[in-house]
Amino acid sequence: MRNLKGILLAVLIVLLVLAVLAFILENQQSISLLFLGWASPQLPVSATIVIALLTGMVIGPCVGWLLGRASRVRRKPLV
């Protein structure tokens, strides 16, 4: 049973890597984003989306940690 779980996990990871690779290969058009007067360098669409994904994966847990910490501080009993 343990080997089956390992094999299924390996297959899932390989499929995920292949899907990401196909996404990157299909989205090679260069774009430049403009936000509040700031223009980004010309990057492929796939690089822009992957950078946004990774940024969200870092910022999301940090915000959750900060909110959880703030709620624990508010619930602290006054003794």
N, C-alpha and C positions, 0 to 999 in steps of 0.2 A: 504494500500500500504506500509506503514511504517513497519507493522508487517511482510509482505512478504519479504521485504529486510532484516530484522533482521533474519528471519528463514533461508533464503538463505545463509546469511553470516555465521550463526551457522553451517549449513550443510557443507559449504565449509571448515570451520575451522576443523570440525570433520574429514572430508575426508583427509585433509592435515595431521592432526595428525596421522591418521591411516596409511597413506602412509609412513610417517617418521618412525613410529613404525615397519612397515613391512620391511623397508630398514634396520633398525638397527638389527632386528632379523635375517635377511638373511645374514648379513655381519659380522659375529662374528670371522672370521679368524684373528689371530694376525699377525701384520706386524711391521717391524722396518724400518724407512726411513733413508737413508744415504745421506747427502748433505754437500759437501765441508769438508769431514772428520768428520762431526758431526753426530752422530747416535741418533735417537730418541728412547725413551723406546718402548717396545712392547705394541702396542695398537690395538684394533680391527679396521678393515678397516672403519667401520661406524664412529667410534670416530675420526679417522684421517680426514675423509671427512667433518664431522660436524665442527671440529675445523678449518679446512681450510675455510669453508663457513663463519663461524662467524668472522674469521680474515678478510676476504675480505669485509664483511658487515661493518666492522669498518674502515678499511683502505680506501675503495672506497670513501665514503662521505668525509673523511678528505682530501684526495687528491683533490677532486672536490671543496671543500671549499677553499683550498689553491690556486688552479688555478684561481678560480673566484675572490678571493681577489687580486691576483697579477694582473689580467686583469683590475680590477677597479682602482687600483693604477696607472697603465699605462695610463688609459683614463682620469685621473684627469687633468682638464685644468690648465695651468700655468698662474696664474693671479698675 
